[in-house]
């Protein structure tokens, strides 16, 4: 194993926190991975990894070496890209994670267009709302709603989604249409469980001031599809991006309330690690994602 291969192997062990996971990803025997690290530590004369029964982490020397490896590997990839034409014909695998409803509405219907434009790029797409550790899971970028909170990630805003507060026609026929926030407090909500384990509050912009209300409700969900489905079933109010319920609003199945107090638009961003060099294939995918999401603005 040459030095660049050893650097790449060591980097993936640090990022994945596991010899076994790195071996599986790189399709190498577990014994070969262990031997390569032993030889690397012997050549450098320092201990790079702290091993436990469940996890592998970098020592202080290992972390410093990892950061240098990242820079060297990025420089090599960039230099080779210039000569093999990857900037004009990007190739290879891009691993991404997309929020499910946004992917189905804005992105997946246009995948054929992306493939025609970049036929040598292979996409591995995860769909969901779960937290993704980009470095540890080897994911190149994610598409997420809300204000980015992880300072270890670079964020590029690609859309602002208009939001609505609505309930089903059946629910409003039974419970009545609220005319004020005080009346709204007495109604039921389909509550949505956020990443922090708490139900998200309803937000309204009234004369430039944000007001937040927490409603009780008969059901709490943690999935965007279930959130809207419960609302359509007459279980209470929801607050969602307009694109996702537009057809139900047009048909009259759902009814918007307080349109003049609509919550602030929901930001959508593409996120990727600070330390990771963006290869041409990842760059063009991010540009294409921004293009797809631009119709939402």
C-alpha positions in Angstrom: 0.0 0.0 0.0 1.6 3.3 -1.1 1.6 6.4 1.1 -1.4 8.1 -0.4 -3.5 5.0 -0.1 -2.4 4.7 3.5 -3.4 8.3 4.2 -6.8 7.7 2.6 -7.3 4.5 4.7 -6.2 6.3 7.9 -8.6 9.2 7.2 -11.6 6.9 6.7 -10.8 5.0 9.9 -10.8 8.4 11.8 -14.0 9.5 10.1 -15.9 6.3 10.6 -14.4 5.5 14.0 -13.9 1.9 13.0 -11.4 -0.4 11.3 -14.1 -2.8 10.2 -16.3 0.0 8.6 -13.3 1.4 6.8 -12.3 -2.1 5.6 -15.8 -2.7 4.3 -16.1 0.6 2.6 -12.7 0.3 0.8 -13.2 -3.4 0.2 -10.1 -4.5 2.0 -9.4 -7.4 4.4 -9.6 -6.4 8.0 -6.2 -7.8 8.7 -4.7 -5.7 5.9 -6.2 -2.5 7.4 -4.7 -3.3 10.8 -1.3 -4.1 9.3 -1.3 -0.9 7.2 -2.0 1.3 10.3 0.7 -0.6 12.3 3.2 0.1 9.5 2.1 3.7 9.3 2.6 4.3 13.0 6.0 2.5 12.9 7.1 4.7 10.0 6.0 7.9 11.7 7.2 6.8 15.2 4.0 8.0 16.9 0.7 6.4 18.0 -2.1 7.7 15.7 -5.2 5.9 17.0 -6.7 5.1 20.4 -8.5 1.8 20.2 -11.3 0.6 22.5 -13.6 -2.4 22.2 -16.3 -0.3 20.6 -14.7 2.7 19.0 -11.5 4.0 17.4 -10.5 7.7 17.8 -7.5 9.7 16.8 -4.8 10.7 19.4 -3.6 14.3 19.4 -0.8 13.3 17.0 -3.3 11.3 15.0 -5.6 14.3 14.7 -2.8 16.5 13.6 -1.8 13.9 11.0 -5.4 13.5 9.9 -5.7 17.2 9.2 -2.5 17.2 7.1 -3.7 14.1 5.3 -6.9 15.9 4.4 -5.0 18.8 2.8 -2.6 16.5 0.9 -5.4 14.3 -0.4 -7.5 17.3 -1.5 -4.5 18.8 -3.3 -3.8 15.6 -5.1 -7.4 15.2 -6.2 -7.6 18.8 -7.4 -4.3 18.5 -9.3 -5.3 15.2 -11.0 -8.7 16.7 -11.8 -7.1 19.4 -13.9 -5.3 16.9 -16.1 -7.9 14.1 -16.4 -10.6 16.6 -17.4 -12.8 15.9 -14.4 -13.7 19.6 -14.2 -15.4 19.4 -17.6 -16.5 15.7 -17.3 -17.0 15.0 -13.6 -17.2 11.4 -12.7 -17.5 9.1 -9.7 -20.0 8.6 -6.8 -21.7 11.4 -4.9 -23.4 10.4 -1.6 -26.2 12.8 -0.6 -29.0 12.9 1.9 -32.2 14.8 1.0 -35.3 15.7 3.0 -38.0 13.4 1.7 -40.8 15.7 0.6 -38.5 18.2 -1.0 -36.7 15.4 -2.9 -40.0 14.0 -4.2 -41.4 17.4 -5.2 -38.3 19.3 -6.6 -35.4 16.9 -7.2 -36.2 13.3 -8.0 -38.5 14.2 -11.0 -35.5 15.9 -12.6 -32.9 13.2 -12.0 -33.0 12.1 -15.7 -32.0 15.7 -16.6 -29.0 15.5 -14.2 -27.9 12.0 -15.6 -28.1 13.3 -19.2 -25.9 16.3 -18.2 -23.4 14.2 -16.1 -23.6 10.6 -17.3 -20.4 9.5 -15.4 -21.7 10.6 -12.0 -23.3 7.9 -9.8 -25.7 9.2 -7.1 -26.3 7.4 -3.8 -29.4 9.2 -2.3 -30.7 8.8 1.2 -34.2 10.2 2.0 -35.4 11.3 5.4 -35.2 13.9 8.2 -32.8 12.2 10.6 -29.5 13.7 11.8 -26.7 12.7 9.4 -23.0 12.8 10.5 -21.5 13.7 7.2 -17.9 12.9 8.0 -18.5 9.7 9.9 -21.0 8.4 7.3 -19.1 9.5 4.3 -21.9 11.7 3.0 -20.8 14.5 0.6 -23.7 16.9 1.3 -27.3 17.1 2.7 -30.3 19.2 1.9 -32.0 20.5 5.0 -34.7 23.0 6.1 -34.3 25.5 8.9 -31.4 27.7 10.0 -28.1 25.6 10.0 -26.9 25.1 13.6 -23.8 22.9 13.1 -20.8 25.2 12.9 -18.7 22.3 11.4 -20.7 22.5 8.2 -20.7 25.0 5.4 -24.2 26.1 4.4 -25.4 27.4 1.0 -29.0 28.7 1.1 -30.9 27.5 -2.0 -34.6 28.3 -1.2 -37.0 30.1 1.0 -40.3 28.2 1.2 -43.5 30.0 1.9 -45.5 28.4 4.8 -49.2 28.1 5.6 -51.3 27.3 8.6 -54.2 25.0 7.7 -56.7 22.3 8.8 -59.1 20.0 7.0 -62.5 21.2 5.9 -64.0 18.4 8.0 -62.2 19.6 11.1 -63.3 23.2 10.6 -66.9 22.1 10.0 -66.8 20.4 13.4 -64.8 22.9 15.4 -65.3 26.2 13.7 -62.9 28.7 12.0 -60.7 30.6 14.5 -60.8 34.3 14.0 -58.0 35.3 16.5 -55.0 33.7 18.2 -57.0 33.4 21.4 -59.6 31.3 19.6 -56.8 29.4 17.9 -55.4 28.4 21.3 -58.5 26.3 22.0 -58.0 24.2 18.9 -56.2 20.9 18.3 -52.9 20.4 16.5 -51.2 17.6 14.8 -47.9 18.1 16.6 -44.6 17.5 14.9 -41.7 16.1 16.9 -38.5 18.1 16.2 -34.9 16.9 16.3 -34.6 18.0 20.0 -37.5 15.7 21.0 -40.0 18.5 21.5 -43.1 19.4 19.6 -42.6 22.3 17.3 -44.6 25.5 18.1 -46.8 27.3 15.6 -45.3 30.6 14.6 -47.0 33.7 13.2 -45.7 37.1 12.0 -48.0 39.9 13.3 -46.9 43.4 12.3 -43.3 42.2 12.0 -43.3 40.5 15.4 -43.0 36.7 15.7 -45.5 35.0 18.0 -45.2 31.4 19.0 -48.0 29.2 20.3 -48.0 25.6 21.4 -51.2 23.7 21.0 -52.4 20.4 22.5 -53.4 17.7 20.1 -54.5 14.1 19.9 -51.5 12.9 17.9 -47.8 13.7 17.5 -45.7 12.5 14.5 -42.1 12.7 13.4 -42.6 12.3 9.7 -43.7 14.9 7.1 -45.9 12.5 5.3 -47.7 11.4 8.5 -48.0 15.1 9.5 -50.1 16.0 6.5 -52.0 12.7 6.5 -53.2 13.3 10.0 -54.3 16.8 9.1 -56.3 15.5 6.2 -57.9 13.0 8.5 -59.3 15.9 10.6 -57.0 15.6 13.6 -56.1 19.3 13.8 -54.0 22.2 12.5 -50.6 21.9 10.9 -48.0 24.5 9.7 -46.2 23.4 6.5 -44.5 24.7 3.4 -47.2 25.7 0.9 -45.8 23.6 -1.9 -46.5 20.4 0.0 -50.3 21.0 0.5 -51.0 23.3 -2.5 -53.2 20.7 -4.3 -55.2 20.1 -1.1 -55.7 23.8 -0.7 -56.9 24.1 -4.3 -59.3 21.2 -3.9 -60.7 22.6 -0.7 -59.7 19.5 1.4 -57.5 21.8 3.5 -58.3 25.4 4.4 -55.7 28.1 5.2 -56.2 30.3 8.2 -54.5 33.6 9.2 -53.0 34.2 5.7 -52.0 37.7 6.7 -50.0 36.3 9.7 -48.2 33.6 7.8 -44.9 32.4 9.4 -41.6 33.5 8.0 -40.5 31.6 5.0 -38.6 28.4 5.8 -34.9 28.5 4.6 -33.5 25.5 2.8 -29.7 24.9 2.6 -27.2 22.5 1.1 -24.7 21.6 3.9 -21.2 20.1 3.5 -18.2 19.7 5.8 -15.8 22.6 6.3 -12.7 20.4 6.0 -13.8 18.5 2.9 -12.5 19.6 -0.5 -15.4 19.8 -2.9 -14.6 17.6 -5.9 -16.0 18.6 -9.3 -18.7 16.0 -9.1 -19.9 17.3 -5.7 -19.7 20.9 -7.0 -21.9 20.3 -10.0 -24.4 18.4 -8.0 -24.7 21.2 -5.5 -25.2 23.7 -8.4 -27.9 21.4 -9.8 -29.6 21.1 -6.5 -29.7 24.9 -6.2 -31.1 25.1 -9.7 -33.9 22.6 -8.8 -34.8 24.4 -5.6 -34.8 27.9 -7.3 -38.4 27.3 -8.5 -39.5 27.2 -4.8 -38.4 30.8 -4.2 
